[in-house]
Amino acid sequence: MREFFNFFLKWRFFIFFFLLESAAIFISFSNSKFQQYIYDGSSNFMIGKIYETIHKLRNYFLLEIENKKLLNENKRLHDAQIFSKIRKISKDFKKEDINYLQQYTFTPVQIINNSIHEQENYITINKGSVDGIKPDMGIILYNGIAGIIIKTSPHFSIAISLLNQKIKVNARLKKNKYFGTLSWDGVDYEYVGLYDIPRHSTIHKGDIVETDGKSATFPEGIPIGRVHSYKLDEEHANYIIKVKLMANFSSIENAYVVKNLLKEEWNDVQLYKVENK
């Protein structure tokens, strides 16, 4: 009995880690009714806590690896021009105060749960309504976009992943600004499709695909991926483009939730356009 007790003390962290991993696997592979209960019910907080605990334990056991990843990501963030692109300042705005010129704010978050092998994948983050997170806000990565918030609790939020067949995002080819609709076909988590690019557009393998700023969710010019291949849809006279994502969704950890300070104004304008067609 004493040997068993000593064994348990020695390996208690691994045993606890194993039990939590088992709970996570059970949750991930449960049927859709149970998942719907998670998304729609009061258990959102409890599930979020489980995911957060698992995430912290993984970081504890893989601390050195995670630190290296964070250092590399911080360097890439420092070098990347993404934030110079999304901090849009209107040149014709007369106010000198920078508070009046800022259109977006960014809340750093951790992705504590993320699926990639379902037809409809979701992301859980470690911040919620008390942090100002609201539905319809976008989640961006240092090298792409991750999803859109659909539900919040005080301390956690759930987002519909870019790897979900129900989501469609406005995107464009960076070099010529031709835009279309980006969506996932449910097959490979490394690729998405860009549709409705006109046939007279010039396309080359490796061309960058980015957000086009035509919605209030994502800022303009965030890189998403590169053209992997393309073919002409003769029936609709446009291209179907296979885009290789820059982000590896199997290992995303750190992200930012984007708040558009002008979203209400944007929505009012769009509503006016619809009502006056």
C-alpha positions as CSV (number, residue, x, y, z in Angstrom):
1,M,0.0,0.0,0.0
2,R,2.9,2.3,0.9
3,E,4.5,1.6,-2.5
4,F,1.3,2.4,-4.3
5,F,1.0,5.7,-2.3
6,N,4.6,6.7,-3.2
7,F,4.0,5.8,-6.9
8,F,0.9,8.0,-6.9
9,L,2.7,10.9,-5.4
10,K,5.6,10.6,-7.9
11,W,3.3,10.4,-10.9
12,R,0.3,12.4,-9.7
13,F,0.7,15.2,-12.3
14,F,0.8,12.7,-15.2
15,I,-2.2,10.8,-13.8
16,F,-4.1,14.1,-13.5
17,F,-3.0,15.1,-17.0
18,F,-4.1,11.7,-18.4
19,L,-7.6,12.0,-16.7
20,L,-8.1,15.5,-18.1
21,E,-7.0,14.4,-21.6
22,S,-9.5,11.6,-21.4
23,A,-12.2,14.1,-20.5
24,A,-11.3,16.2,-23.5
25,I,-11.3,13.3,-25.9
26,F,-14.7,12.3,-24.6
27,I,-16.1,15.8,-25.1
28,S,-14.6,16.0,-28.6
29,F,-16.1,12.7,-29.8
30,S,-19.5,13.0,-28.1
31,N,-22.6,13.2,-30.4
32,S,-23.9,16.4,-31.9
33,K,-26.7,16.8,-29.3
34,F,-24.2,16.9,-26.5
35,Q,-22.0,19.4,-28.4
36,Q,-25.1,21.5,-29.0
37,Y,-25.8,21.4,-25.3
38,I,-22.3,22.7,-24.7
39,Y,-22.7,25.6,-27.1
40,D,-26.2,26.6,-26.1
41,G,-26.4,25.6,-22.4
42,S,-25.1,26.8,-19.1
43,S,-22.3,24.2,-19.2
44,N,-20.2,26.6,-21.3
45,F,-18.4,27.8,-18.2
46,M,-17.6,24.3,-16.9
47,I,-16.4,23.1,-20.3
48,G,-14.3,26.2,-20.7
49,K,-12.7,25.6,-17.3
50,I,-11.9,22.0,-18.3
51,Y,-10.3,23.2,-21.6
52,E,-8.4,25.9,-19.8
53,T,-7.0,23.5,-17.2
54,I,-5.9,21.0,-19.9
55,H,-4.3,23.9,-21.8
56,K,-2.4,25.0,-18.7
57,L,-1.2,21.5,-18.0
58,R,0.0,21.0,-21.6
59,N,2.0,24.2,-21.2
60,Y,3.4,23.0,-17.9
61,F,4.7,19.8,-19.3
62,L,5.8,21.4,-22.6
63,L,7.0,24.7,-21.1
64,E,10.3,24.9,-22.9
65,I,8.8,24.1,-26.3
66,E,6.0,26.6,-25.7
67,N,8.4,29.3,-24.6
68,K,10.3,28.8,-27.9
69,K,7.1,29.0,-29.9
70,L,6.1,32.2,-28.1
71,L,9.5,33.8,-28.7
72,N,9.4,32.9,-32.4
73,E,5.8,34.2,-32.7
74,N,6.7,37.5,-31.0
75,K,9.6,37.9,-33.4
76,R,7.3,37.3,-36.4
77,L,4.7,39.7,-35.0
78,H,7.4,42.3,-34.6
79,D,8.7,41.8,-38.1
80,A,5.3,41.4,-39.8
81,Q,3.5,44.4,-41.3
82,I,0.1,43.1,-40.4
83,F,-0.6,45.5,-37.7
84,S,0.6,48.5,-39.7
85,K,-2.0,47.5,-42.2
86,I,-4.9,47.0,-39.8
87,R,-4.4,50.1,-37.8
88,K,-6.2,52.1,-40.4
89,I,-6.0,55.9,-40.0
90,S,-8.1,58.0,-42.4
91,K,-6.0,60.7,-44.1
92,D,-8.9,63.0,-44.5
93,F,-9.8,62.9,-40.8
94,K,-9.0,66.3,-39.2
95,K,-8.8,65.3,-35.5
96,E,-5.3,65.1,-34.2
97,D,-6.1,62.9,-31.2
98,I,-5.1,59.3,-32.0
99,N,-8.2,58.1,-30.1
100,Y,-10.4,59.5,-32.8
101,L,-8.3,58.0,-35.6
102,Q,-8.3,54.4,-34.4
103,Q,-10.8,52.0,-36.0
104,Y,-9.8,48.7,-34.4
105,T,-8.7,47.4,-31.0
106,F,-7.1,44.0,-30.4
107,T,-7.6,41.8,-27.4
108,P,-4.9,39.1,-27.0
109,V,-6.4,35.7,-26.2
110,Q,-5.3,32.0,-25.9
111,I,-7.0,29.3,-27.9
112,I,-7.7,26.6,-25.3
113,N,-9.6,24.2,-27.5
114,N,-9.7,23.8,-31.3
115,S,-11.0,21.1,-33.6
116,I,-9.9,20.5,-37.2
117,H,-11.3,17.1,-38.2
118,E,-15.0,17.7,-38.1
119,Q,-17.2,19.1,-40.9
120,E,-18.1,22.0,-38.5
121,N,-15.2,23.0,-36.4
122,Y,-15.2,25.4,-33.4
123,I,-12.6,27.3,-31.3
124,T,-12.8,28.1,-27.6
125,I,-10.8,31.1,-26.2
126,N,-10.0,32.0,-22.7
127,K,-11.8,35.4,-22.6
128,G,-15.4,36.4,-22.6
129,S,-18.0,39.2,-22.1
130,V,-16.2,40.7,-19.0
131,D,-13.3,41.3,-21.4
132,G,-15.5,43.0,-23.9
133,I,-15.8,40.0,-26.3
134,K,-19.0,39.9,-28.2
135,P,-20.6,37.8,-31.0
136,D,-19.5,38.6,-34.6
137,M,-16.1,39.8,-33.6
138,G,-13.3,38.2,-35.6
139,I,-10.3,36.3,-34.4
140,I,-7.0,36.9,-36.2
141,L,-3.6,35.2,-36.0
142,Y,-0.2,36.6,-36.8
143,N,-0.5,34.8,-40.2
144,G,-4.1,34.7,-40.9
145,I,-7.7,34.6,-39.6
146,A,-9.1,32.0,-37.3
147,G,-12.8,32.5,-37.0
148,I,-15.8,34.5,-35.8
149,I,-17.2,34.7,-32.2
150,I,-20.7,33.2,-32.0
151,K,-21.2,32.8,-28.2
152,T,-19.8,34.2,-25.0
153,S,-19.9,33.6,-21.3
154,P,-18.3,35.9,-18.8
155,H,-14.9,34.3,-19.1
156,F,-14.9,32.2,-22.3
157,S,-16.0,32.5,-25.9
158,I,-16.8,30.0,-28.7
159,A,-16.0,30.9,-32.3
160,I,-17.0,29.3,-35.5
161,S,-13.7,28.2,-37.1
162,L,-12.6,29.1,-40.6
163,L,-12.6,25.3,-41.0
164,N,-16.4,25.2,-40.8
165,Q,-18.5,24.7,-43.9
166,K,-21.1,27.2,-42.5
167,I,-18.7,30.1,-42.6
168,K,-18.0,32.3,-45.6
169,V,-15.4,35.2,-45.6
170,N,-14.8,38.0,-48.0
171,A,-11.3,37.7,-49.5
172,R,-9.3,38.9,-52.5
173,L,-6.1,38.4,-54.5
174,K,-3.6,40.9,-53.1
175,K,-1.9,41.8,-56.4
176,N,-5.0,42.9,-58.4
177,K,-7.7,43.3,-55.7
178,Y,-10.2,40.9,-57.4
179,F,-12.4,39.7,-54.6
180,G,-14.6,36.7,-54.0
181,T,-15.9,34.4,-51.3
182,L,-13.6,32.1,-49.1
183,S,-15.0,28.9,-47.7
184,W,-13.8,25.4,-46.6
185,D,-14.9,22.2,-48.3
186,G,-14.5,20.0,-45.2
187,V,-11.7,17.9,-46.6
188,D,-8.2,19.2,-45.7
189,Y,-7.5,21.6,-42.8
190,E,-4.6,23.1,-44.7
191,Y,-6.6,24.4,-47.6
192,V,-9.7,26.5,-48.3
193,G,-11.4,27.6,-51.5
194,L,-11.7,31.1,-53.0
195,Y,-14.7,31.4,-55.4
196,D,-16.2,34.0,-57.8
197,I,-12.9,35.4,-59.1
198,P,-13.7,36.6,-62.7
199,R,-12.1,34.8,-65.6
200,H,-10.3,37.9,-66.9
201,S,-8.3,38.0,-63.7
202,T,-4.6,37.1,-63.9
203,I,-3.7,34.4,-61.4
204,H,-0.4,32.7,-60.6
205,K,0.6,30.0,-58.1
206,G,1.9,31.6,-54.9
207,D,-0.2,34.7,-55.2
208,I,-1.3,36.0,-51.7
209,V,-4.9,35.9,-50.7
210,E,-6.0,38.4,-48.0
211,T,-9.1,39.9,-46.4
212,D,-10.7,42.6,-48.5
213,G,-12.2,44.8,-45.8
214,K,-15.7,44.5,-47.3
215,S,-17.2,43.4,-44.0
216,A,-17.2,44.9,-40.5
217,T,-15.6,41.8,-39.0
218,F,-12.0,41.7,-40.4
219,P,-9.8,44.6,-41.3
220,E,-8.5,44.9,-44.8
221,G,-5.2,43.3,-45.9
222,I,-4.8,40.5,-43.4
223,P,-2.9,37.7,-45.3
224,I,-4.8,34.3,-45.3
225,G,-2.9,32.1,-47.6
226,R,-1.4,31.6,-51.1
227,V,-2.8,30.2,-54.3
228,H,-2.0,26.5,-54.6
229,S,-3.9,25.7,-57.7
230,Y,-6.9,27.0,-59.7
231,K,-9.3,26.0,-62.5
232,L,-11.9,27.8,-64.6
233,D,-15.5,27.1,-63.9
234,E,-16.9,27.5,-67.5
235,E,-20.5,27.4,-66.4
236,H,-20.2,30.5,-64.2
237,A,-17.2,32.1,-66.0
238,N,-15.1,32.4,-62.9
239,Y,-12.2,30.7,-61.2
240,I,-12.2,28.2,-58.4
241,I,-9.0,28.7,-56.5
242,K,-7.4,26.3,-54.0
243,V,-5.7,28.3,-51.2
244,K,-3.1,26.9,-48.9
245,L,-3.5,28.5,-45.5
246,M,-0.5,30.3,-43.9
247,A,-1.7,29.3,-40.5
248,N,-1.4,25.7,-39.3
249,F,-4.7,25.1,-37.5
250,S,-3.4,22.0,-35.9
251,S,-1.2,24.0,-33.6
252,I,-2.7,27.5,-33.2
253,E,-2.3,28.9,-29.6
254,N,-2.2,32.7,-29.5
255,A,-4.6,35.0,-31.2
256,Y,-6.3,38.4,-31.1
257,V,-10.0,39.3,-31.0
258,V,-10.7,42.3,-33.3
259,K,-13.2,45.0,-32.2
260,N,-14.3,47.3,-35.0
261,L,-15.1,50.6,-33.2
262,L,-17.1,51.8,-36.3
263,K,-19.1,48.6,-36.7
264,E,-22.5,50.0,-35.7
265,E,-22.0,52.9,-38.2
266,W,-21.0,50.3,-40.8
267,N,-24.1,48.2,-40.2
268,D,-26.4,51.3,-40.4
269,V,-24.9,52.2,-43.8
270,Q,-25.3,48.6,-45.1
271,L,-28.9,48.5,-43.9
272,Y,-29.6,51.8,-45.6
273,K,-28.2,50.4,-48.9
274,V,-30.4,47.3,-48.6
275,E,-33.6,49.2,-47.8
276,N,-33.0,51.6,-50.7
277,K,-32.2,49.2,-53.5
